[in-house]
């Protein structure tokens, strides 16, 4: 049921499949405009929402509507650990554009989402690219890395969330669930209910068809044959390509598995190869759904890949949500989306603040909290960036420790 009490509006930049729009729409916000340069994303938005959506290069738009909130996740390919991290990737500059656009339009609040690699990419440059314009404009900002599983999303999906209020301190959402199966997930909110498992999430779907379109839509998986079927038969839940005999490895996996050894890095220091192919565990939340999930993840019980609809369910999209574009485009849209359930928790928490009248500007801009991990340890790169952030914005380590203690 949509919770409509008072009308607050939002602008969804880089809207993608509409995960943020879905959560904010369900929480009673009204979308003034959604924008994306991707045709399939705009088509998807128009298929599922009554609000306007425009296909455009956002950086070329000068007449954006004034809204209560601006939300968005600038394209993350330049940061993602799943892909290339090209220094100087032109897409990375969209973070700065996003921050400066918020500073110019001055909404009461904003929400920013990105992959966890955002924190350390290019020695933390993009953290400052985001925060400097916003804090100078008067925003009080939280920056935290979260696992979507701690908000009831049935997958371990680590993302960076920034929430800011113009002259007021917004409430960062409290965890709703605890979870097993990923570092840090069990550290958070141990007294709360467990996140739904993969099996619980997919249990009531009918058998997948072998041909499109499937019922519900996109619930189909082509039959595996030959070596693909042999790999699937051999893999047990939780096992990956590295658990298979080497003669069954994908050639691309073989190249990635040995590239650092061939570069002269001792095998005990190279960190291991990526999973390549994985049979998911039924009794835990899924691994993160990405644009490659449909080809890299095997169903926990059946010898087949996940269907697009199963990927969408694990992202918490309802079964009647329709995705536009080709199969490949739909797969990418699902993998890149903000889970609607996570977006809903963000939106409802923000709405409570707005309805309580807390958004009257009275404070100077500041970094309120910076929590880059729930773990007790950090990588050297993350530790160095945390120290720089705390020093640059005057955030003491004690404040961060107090925030983390409260959050748990």
C-alpha positions as CSV (number, residue, x, y, z in Angstrom):
1,X,0.0,0.0,0.0
2,X,1.3,3.4,-0.9
3,X,1.7,5.6,2.2
4,X,0.5,9.1,1.0
5,X,0.2,11.8,3.7
6,X,2.0,14.8,2.2
7,X,3.4,15.4,-1.2
8,X,7.2,15.4,-1.5
9,X,8.8,15.3,-4.9
10,X,12.0,13.8,-6.2
11,X,14.2,13.9,-9.3
12,X,15.8,10.6,-10.3
13,X,19.1,11.1,-12.1
14,X,20.7,8.1,-13.8
15,X,17.4,6.3,-13.1
16,X,18.4,2.9,-14.7
17,X,15.7,0.3,-14.2
18,X,14.0,2.5,-11.5
19,X,15.0,0.8,-8.3
20,X,15.2,4.2,-6.5
21,X,12.1,5.4,-8.2
22,X,10.2,2.3,-7.1
23,X,11.2,2.7,-3.4
24,X,10.5,6.4,-3.3
25,X,7.2,6.0,-5.2
26,X,6.0,3.3,-2.7
27,X,7.0,5.6,0.2
28,X,4.7,8.3,-1.2
29,X,7.1,10.6,-3.0
30,X,6.1,11.9,-6.4
31,X,8.6,11.6,-9.2
32,X,8.9,14.9,-11.0
33,X,11.3,13.5,-13.7
34,X,13.5,10.4,-14.2
35,X,16.5,10.7,-16.6
36,X,18.9,8.3,-18.2
37,X,20.9,8.2,-21.4
38,X,20.1,4.5,-21.8
39,X,17.1,3.8,-24.1
40,X,16.2,0.5,-22.4
41,X,16.3,2.2,-19.0
42,X,13.9,4.9,-20.0
43,X,11.6,2.4,-21.7
44,X,11.6,0.4,-18.5
45,X,10.7,3.4,-16.4
46,X,7.8,4.3,-18.8
47,X,6.5,0.7,-18.6
48,X,6.3,0.7,-14.9
49,X,5.7,4.3,-13.7
50,X,3.2,7.1,-14.5
51,X,5.8,9.8,-14.0
52,X,7.7,11.4,-16.8
53,X,11.0,9.8,-18.0
54,X,13.4,11.4,-20.5
55,X,16.3,9.9,-22.5
56,X,19.1,12.4,-22.4
57,X,22.7,13.1,-21.5
58,X,22.1,14.7,-18.1
59,X,25.1,16.9,-18.3
60,X,23.5,18.7,-21.3
61,X,20.2,19.5,-19.4
62,X,19.9,23.0,-18.0
63,X,16.2,23.1,-17.1
64,X,15.9,20.5,-14.3
65,X,12.8,20.8,-12.0
66,X,13.1,21.9,-8.4
67,X,12.2,19.0,-6.1
68,X,12.3,18.1,-2.4
69,X,14.9,15.4,-3.0
70,X,17.4,14.4,-5.6
71,X,18.3,10.8,-5.9
72,X,20.7,8.9,-8.1
73,X,23.7,6.6,-8.6
74,X,26.0,8.0,-11.3
75,X,27.3,5.1,-13.5
76,X,29.7,3.0,-11.5
77,X,31.6,1.1,-14.2
78,X,34.7,3.2,-13.5
79,X,34.7,2.1,-9.9
80,X,33.3,-1.4,-9.8
81,X,35.6,-4.3,-8.7
82,X,33.6,-6.5,-11.1
83,X,35.0,-4.5,-14.1
84,X,37.7,-2.1,-15.2
85,X,38.8,0.8,-13.0
86,X,40.2,3.0,-15.6
87,X,41.8,6.1,-14.2
88,X,40.3,9.2,-15.8
89,X,37.2,7.2,-17.0
90,X,34.9,10.0,-18.3
91,X,31.9,8.4,-16.5
92,X,33.6,9.0,-13.2
93,X,33.3,12.8,-13.6
94,X,29.5,12.3,-13.4
95,X,29.9,12.1,-9.6
96,X,31.2,15.7,-9.6
97,X,28.4,16.8,-11.9
98,X,25.9,15.1,-9.6
99,X,27.3,16.9,-6.5
100,X,27.4,20.3,-8.2
101,X,23.9,19.9,-9.6
102,X,22.6,19.3,-6.1
103,X,24.5,22.3,-4.8
104,X,23.0,24.4,-7.6
105,X,19.4,23.2,-7.2
106,X,19.5,23.0,-3.4
107,X,16.8,20.4,-2.7
108,X,16.0,19.8,1.0
109,X,17.8,16.4,0.8
110,X,19.7,14.0,-1.5
111,X,20.5,10.3,-1.7
112,X,23.5,9.0,-3.5
113,X,24.3,5.3,-4.2
114,X,27.4,3.6,-5.6
115,X,29.5,0.5,-5.5
116,X,31.9,-0.1,-2.6
117,X,34.9,0.6,-4.9
118,X,33.8,4.2,-5.0
119,X,35.6,4.8,-1.7
120,X,39.1,3.7,-2.9
121,X,39.0,4.4,-6.6
122,X,41.8,6.8,-7.7
123,X,43.1,7.1,-4.1
124,X,39.7,8.4,-2.8
125,X,39.5,11.3,-5.3
126,X,35.8,10.7,-5.9
127,X,34.9,10.8,-2.2
128,X,36.1,14.4,-2.1
129,X,34.6,15.1,-5.5
130,X,31.2,14.2,-4.1
131,X,31.5,15.8,-0.6
132,X,33.4,19.1,-1.1
133,X,30.7,20.8,-3.2
134,X,27.8,19.5,-1.1
135,X,29.3,20.4,2.3
136,X,30.3,23.9,0.9
137,X,26.7,24.3,-0.2
138,X,25.5,23.6,3.3
139,X,24.6,19.9,3.3
140,X,25.0,17.8,6.5
141,X,26.1,14.4,5.1
142,X,26.3,10.8,6.2
143,X,28.5,8.4,4.1
144,X,28.3,4.7,4.9
145,X,29.1,1.4,3.3
146,X,26.2,-0.9,3.8
147,X,25.2,-4.5,2.9
148,X,21.7,-4.5,1.4
149,X,21.1,-7.8,3.2
150,X,20.9,-5.9,6.4
151,X,17.9,-4.1,5.0
152,X,16.0,-7.3,4.1
153,X,17.3,-7.7,0.5
154,X,18.0,-11.4,-0.1
155,X,21.5,-10.9,-1.4
156,X,24.9,-9.7,-0.1
157,X,25.2,-6.4,-2.0
158,X,27.7,-4.0,-0.5
159,X,27.1,-0.4,-1.6
160,X,28.1,3.1,-0.5
161,X,25.1,5.3,0.5
162,X,25.4,9.1,1.1
163,X,22.4,11.0,2.5
164,X,22.4,14.7,3.1
165,X,20.1,17.4,4.3
166,X,20.4,21.1,3.5
167,X,21.2,22.7,6.8
168,X,19.8,19.8,8.8
169,X,21.0,16.3,9.8
170,X,19.0,13.5,8.2
171,X,18.5,10.2,10.0
172,X,20.5,7.3,8.5
173,X,18.2,4.3,8.3
174,X,18.6,1.6,11.0
175,X,19.1,-2.0,10.0
176,X,16.0,-4.1,9.7
177,X,17.7,-7.5,9.4
178,X,20.9,-9.5,10.2
179,X,22.4,-12.0,7.8
180,X,24.8,-14.9,7.4
181,X,27.2,-15.6,4.5
182,X,29.3,-12.4,4.1
183,X,31.9,-10.6,6.2
184,X,30.3,-8.0,8.4
185,X,26.7,-9.0,7.7
186,X,26.5,-10.9,11.0
187,X,28.2,-8.0,12.9
188,X,25.2,-5.8,12.3
189,X,22.0,-5.9,14.3
190,X,22.3,-9.4,15.6
191,X,19.0,-9.1,17.5
192,X,17.0,-8.6,14.3
193,X,15.3,-11.1,12.1
194,X,17.3,-13.0,9.6
195,X,17.3,-11.8,6.0
196,X,15.3,-14.1,3.7
197,X,17.4,-16.8,2.1
198,X,17.7,-17.5,-1.6
199,X,15.5,-20.6,-1.3
200,X,12.8,-18.6,0.6
201,X,12.9,-15.9,-2.0
202,X,12.5,-18.1,-5.0
203,X,10.4,-20.9,-3.5
204,X,7.0,-20.0,-4.9
205,X,8.1,-19.4,-8.5
206,X,6.8,-22.0,-11.0
207,X,9.2,-24.1,-12.9
208,X,11.3,-22.1,-15.3
209,X,10.6,-22.5,-19.0
210,X,13.4,-23.2,-21.4
211,X,12.3,-20.5,-23.9
212,X,11.2,-16.9,-23.5
213,X,9.1,-15.1,-22.4
214,X,8.4,-17.4,-19.4
215,X,5.7,-17.0,-16.7
216,X,6.1,-14.7,-14.9
217,X,7.8,-12.7,-17.6
218,X,11.6,-13.4,-18.0
219,X,11.4,-16.6,-16.0
220,X,13.2,-18.8,-18.5
221,X,16.6,-20.5,-18.7
222,X,17.9,-22.3,-21.7
223,X,18.8,-26.0,-21.2
224,X,22.5,-26.6,-20.4
225,X,24.2,-29.1,-22.7
226,X,27.7,-30.6,-23.2
227,X,30.5,-29.2,-21.0
228,X,28.2,-26.6,-19.5
229,X,26.0,-29.3,-18.2
230,X,28.9,-31.3,-16.9
231,X,30.2,-28.3,-15.0
232,X,26.8,-27.8,-13.4
233,X,26.4,-31.5,-12.4
234,X,29.8,-31.4,-10.6
235,X,29.3,-28.2,-8.7
236,X,27.7,-28.4,-5.2
237,X,26.1,-25.4,-3.5
238,X,28.8,-22.9,-2.6
239,X,31.3,-24.3,-5.0
240,X,32.9,-22.3,-7.9
241,X,34.9,-22.8,-11.0
242,X,38.1,-23.3,-8.9
243,X,36.5,-26.4,-7.4
244,X,36.3,-28.0,-10.9
245,X,39.0,-30.0,-12.6
246,X,41.2,-27.6,-14.6
247,X,40.1,-29.2,-17.9
248,X,36.6,-28.0,-17.2
249,X,37.6,-24.3,-16.6
250,X,36.4,-21.6,-19.0
251,X,39.4,-20.4,-21.1
252,X,38.7,-16.9,-19.9
253,X,38.8,-18.1,-16.3
254,X,42.1,-19.9,-16.9
255,X,43.6,-16.7,-18.2
256,X,42.4,-14.8,-15.2
257,X,43.5,-17.5,-12.7
258,X,47.1,-17.5,-13.9
259,X,47.6,-13.9,-15.0
260,X,49.3,-12.8,-11.8
261,X,51.5,-15.9,-11.6
262,X,52.7,-15.3,-15.2
263,X,53.4,-11.7,-14.1
264,X,55.8,-13.1,-11.5
265,X,53.6,-12.7,-8.4
266,X,53.8,-15.8,-6.1
267,X,50.6,-17.7,-6.1
268,X,50.3,-17.5,-2.3
269,X,50.1,-13.7,-2.6
270,X,47.9,-13.3,-5.6
271,X,44.5,-13.6,-3.8
272,X,43.1,-16.3,-6.1
273,X,41.0,-16.1,-9.2
274,X,37.5,-14.7,-9.5
275,X,34.7,-17.3,-9.1
276,X,33.9,-17.6,-12.8
277,X,30.9,-19.9,-12.2
278,X,29.1,-20.5,-8.9
279,X,26.3,-22.7,-7.6
280,X,24.5,-20.5,-5.1
281,X,23.8,-21.7,-1.5
282,X,20.0,-22.1,-0.8
283,X,20.2,-21.4,2.9
284,X,21.9,-17.9,2.7
285,X,21.1,-14.7,0.9
286,X,22.4,-14.8,-2.7
287,X,25.8,-13.4,-3.8
288,X,25.4,-9.9,-5.3
289,X,23.3,-9.8,-8.5
290,X,25.3,-8.2,-11.3
291,X,24.9,-7.8,-15.0
292,X,26.7,-11.2,-15.3
293,X,24.6,-13.1,-12.7
294,X,22.4,-14.9,-15.2
295,X,25.5,-16.5,-16.8
296,X,27.7,-16.9,-13.8
297,X,25.2,-18.2,-11.1
298,X,23.7,-21.7,-11.1
299,X,20.4,-22.4,-9.4
300,X,21.0,-24.0,-6.0
301,X,19.2,-27.3,-6.9
302,X,18.6,-27.4,-10.6
303,X,21.3,-27.8,-13.3
304,X,20.6,-24.5,-15.0
305,X,21.5,-20.8,-14.7
306,X,19.3,-18.3,-12.8
307,X,16.5,-16.7,-14.8
308,X,16.2,-13.0,-15.3
309,X,13.0,-13.1,-13.1
310,X,14.9,-14.9,-10.3
311,X,17.6,-12.2,-10.5
312,X,14.9,-9.5,-10.4
313,X,13.3,-11.2,-7.3
314,X,16.6,-11.3,-5.5
315,X,16.8,-7.6,-6.3
316,X,13.3,-7.3,-4.7
317,X,11.5,-6.2,-7.9
318,X,7.9,-7.4,-7.9
319,X,7.0,-10.1,-10.5
320,X,4.8,-7.7,-12.4
321,X,7.7,-5.3,-13.0
322,X,8.5,-5.3,-16.7
323,X,12.0,-4.7,-18.1
324,X,12.5,-3.1,-21.5
325,X,15.2,-3.8,-24.1
326,X,17.0,-6.9,-25.3
327,X,17.8,-9.9,-23.0
328,X,21.3,-8.5,-22.5
329,X,20.0,-5.0,-21.8
330,X,17.4,-6.4,-19.3
331,X,20.1,-8.4,-17.5
332,X,22.3,-5.3,-17.2
333,X,19.4,-3.1,-15.9
334,X,18.6,-5.7,-13.2
335,X,22.2,-6.1,-12.2
336,X,22.9,-2.4,-11.9
337,X,19.7,-1.4,-10.1
338,X,19.3,-0.2,-6.5
339,X,17.1,-2.9,-4.8
340,X,13.6,-1.4,-4.4
341,X,13.4,-2.6,-0.8
342,X,16.7,-0.8,0.1
343,X,15.3,2.3,-1.7
344,X,12.1,2.0,0.3
345,X,13.9,1.9,3.6
346,X,15.9,5.0,2.6
347,X,12.8,6.8,1.4
348,X,10.6,6.1,4.4
349,X,13.3,7.2,6.9
350,X,13.8,10.4,4.9
351,X,10.0,11.0,4.7
352,X,9.7,10.8,8.5
353,X,12.3,13.4,8.8
354,X,10.6,15.7,6.3
355,X,7.2,15.2,7.8
356,X,8.6,16.0,11.3
357,X,9.7,19.4,9.9
358,X,13.4,18.7,10.5
359,X,14.4,20.0,7.1
360,X,14.4,23.7,8.1
361,X,18.0,24.9,7.3
362,X,19.7,26.0,10.5
363,X,23.2,24.3,10.4
364,X,26.3,24.7,8.4
365,X,27.5,22.0,6.1
366,X,29.4,19.2,7.6
367,X,30.3,15.5,7.4
368,X,28.2,13.9,10.1
369,X,29.4,10.3,9.8
370,X,31.8,8.3,7.6
371,X,31.6,4.6,8.1
372,X,33.5,2.8,5.3
373,X,33.1,-0.7,6.9
374,X,31.4,-2.6,9.7
375,X,34.4,-4.9,10.0
376,X,37.0,-4.3,12.7
377,X,39.8,-4.1,10.1
378,X,40.4,-2.1,7.0
379,X,42.6,-2.5,3.9
380,X,45.6,-0.2,3.9
381,X,44.0,1.8,1.0
382,X,40.7,2.2,2.9
383,X,42.4,3.1,6.1
384,X,44.5,5.8,4.4
385,X,41.4,7.3,2.8
386,X,39.5,7.2,6.0
387,X,42.2,9.1,7.8
388,X,42.2,11.7,5.0
389,X,38.5,12.1,5.1
390,X,38.4,12.5,8.9
391,X,41.2,15.0,8.7
392,X,39.8,17.0,5.8
393,X,36.3,17.3,7.2
394,X,37.1,17.4,10.9
395,X,35.4,14.1,11.7
396,X,37.1,12.4,14.7
397,X,37.6,8.7,14.8
398,X,35.6,8.7,18.1
399,X,32.5,10.0,16.3
400,X,32.7,7.2,13.8
401,X,33.2,4.6,16.6
402,X,30.1,5.9,18.4
403,X,28.1,5.8,15.2
404,X,29.1,2.2,14.6
405,X,28.3,1.2,18.2
406,X,24.8,2.7,17.9
407,X,24.2,1.1,14.5
408,X,24.9,-2.4,15.9
